[in-house]
């Protein structure tokens, strides 16, 4: 029996998951740069030469990375609702997610689309300002909920994550109390029988198989992400569940690798695994959904370690690069894709090996994204607000005039 169990069902906020979230966001720079060289993805800018190796390597990240972001977001929602109540939580999420969503959609998302058109052929010479106005020409479209606007050139691009997360938070608000109460009743069974942690793999497999996988949402069905979010809210903050997850991490991880390997024939040689209704495609999607859950559970358990005794101080806990990145996760996510596309647009025309181009795009994008965050977002109250950050706690309130 671990210390978390002895402290009761509610565990403290898990800093290692905040850091993991930031590292996943930075990993998206590597992932989206790889799509420039992938033959299968309709990325904004494409290199003339591509390689199938990108598709294989990307699959190892796709199966767990975005699901983990939604699960960690669900855990954060549990803490926020506990502090603010449902109504306060909804207002806070509208502010912290809605404002950057509107701002970045209008200011950042048009650039990749404009560069896509320029990269498609030398005959396109429309000024950016004129395209920007056409990009923002939208009309309602409720059929693609929660993406309720459409246009000839409009898109939310990589901000689909923010759209879904905001929608999930608002859907959660009226049922949060009942969901938390139900989770409290389930937790003892999970603690005594860790194998029950595998049960959520079944609905995830069903959603992916029956509703289809969506390439635009990192290979998962959008509603599968809702299940990860809800499970993060309901279970990941309970000490008994954390203890069970630690105990199950290794065998569940092995199972996840086996299930993921089982998807290889369907992705490599079968019918379209994203939308086809053949038995092979259905099985491939189901295995992918189940594998994703196993990978997330294994990572959660392997990362979770009992805390140090309170009497022992750890130098540098409040400083260093990892806490810095943990706070920066949302702004870095919002910034990264337009920066990657811009550098890729300038690099793909070089006469250089693909590996060199890839390394240059990644290095330049990481440098630019971190510099934009540090000097363009973090230090200014207005930009902190526009990118969903809270006011800088180090900034003292204005002193009265003398």
C-alpha positions, 0 to 999 in steps of 0.5 A: 500500500502506497503513501497516496492511499494512506493520505486518502483518495484525493492526491495533490496536483502532479507536477510531473504530468504538467512537465510531460504536457510541456514536453509533448507540446515541444515534441509536436515541433518534431512531429509536424516537421516530420509531416513535411517529409511524409508521403501520406499527410496533406501538410501545408508545405511538402518537401519534393522527396518524402519517405515512408519512414516518417509514417512509421515513426510518427505512429509511436507518438500518435498512439499516446501523445494527444490522448495524454494531453486530454487526460492531463487536462481532465486532471487539471479540470478536477483541481479547478472545479474543486477550487472554483465550483462548476460555474467558476470553472466554466468562466475560467475555461472560457477566459483561458481557452476561449480568448487564445482560441479567438485571438490565434484563429484570427491572427496566427491560423491564416499564415499556414493556409496562405503559405499552402497556396503559395507553395502549391504553385508559383502563379499564386501571388495574392497579398497576405492582407487580402487573403486574411480577409477571405480567410475570416469570411465564415458561415455557421456549420453546426454539423461538424460540432464542436467546429461550428464555423466554416469558410472557403479558406477558414480553419482552426488548424492545430487549434482543434485541440483547444476547440475540443478541450473547451467544448469538453470542459463546458460539457463536463460542467453540469455533470462534474459532481455526479462524475466525481461521486461515481469515481469515488465509488469505483476507486476501491475496486480498481485499487484491489483489482488493477486489471480493471484499469483495462476496461476503458480500452473497450469503449475507446476501441468501440468509438474508434472502430465504429465512428472512424479515425480522423486524420485531422485529429492526430489519428483519433476520433474526436470523441475518443479524446472526450473519454480520455478527458473524462477518465482524467477527471474521474480517476487520475487524481485518486490515490487508490487509482494511482497506486493501482496504476503503478502496480499495473504499469509494466504489464499494461505497457507490454500489452499496449506494445502488443496491441499496437504491433497488431495494427501494423498489417492494417495500416501497411497493407489493408484497406483505408484504416481510418474510414473503411468498414471492412473487417480488417479496418474495423479491427485495426481501429479497435486495436489502435484505440485499445493500445492508446489506452494501455500506453497512457496507463503505462506512462502514468504509472511509470512516471508516478513515484511517491513524494519525498518526505516534506522535511527534505528540501529539494533545491531548484524545485521552483526554478529550472527549465522544466517548471518554466516549460510547464507554465508555457505549455498552452502558449507554446502549443498555440505558437508552434505550427505557424512557426514550423510551416513558415520555416518549412516554406523557406527550407524545402526548396534547398538543395540538401538532404532531407535529414539536413532540412529536417534538422534545420526546420526543427532547430529554427522552429524551437528557437523561434517558438521559445523566443516568441514566448519569452520576449513576446508573450511571457513578459507582457500582461496583454499578451499573457491574457491573449495566450491564456496565461494568468497574470505574472505572480512576480509582478507586484500590484501598482503602488499608490502614487506619492 
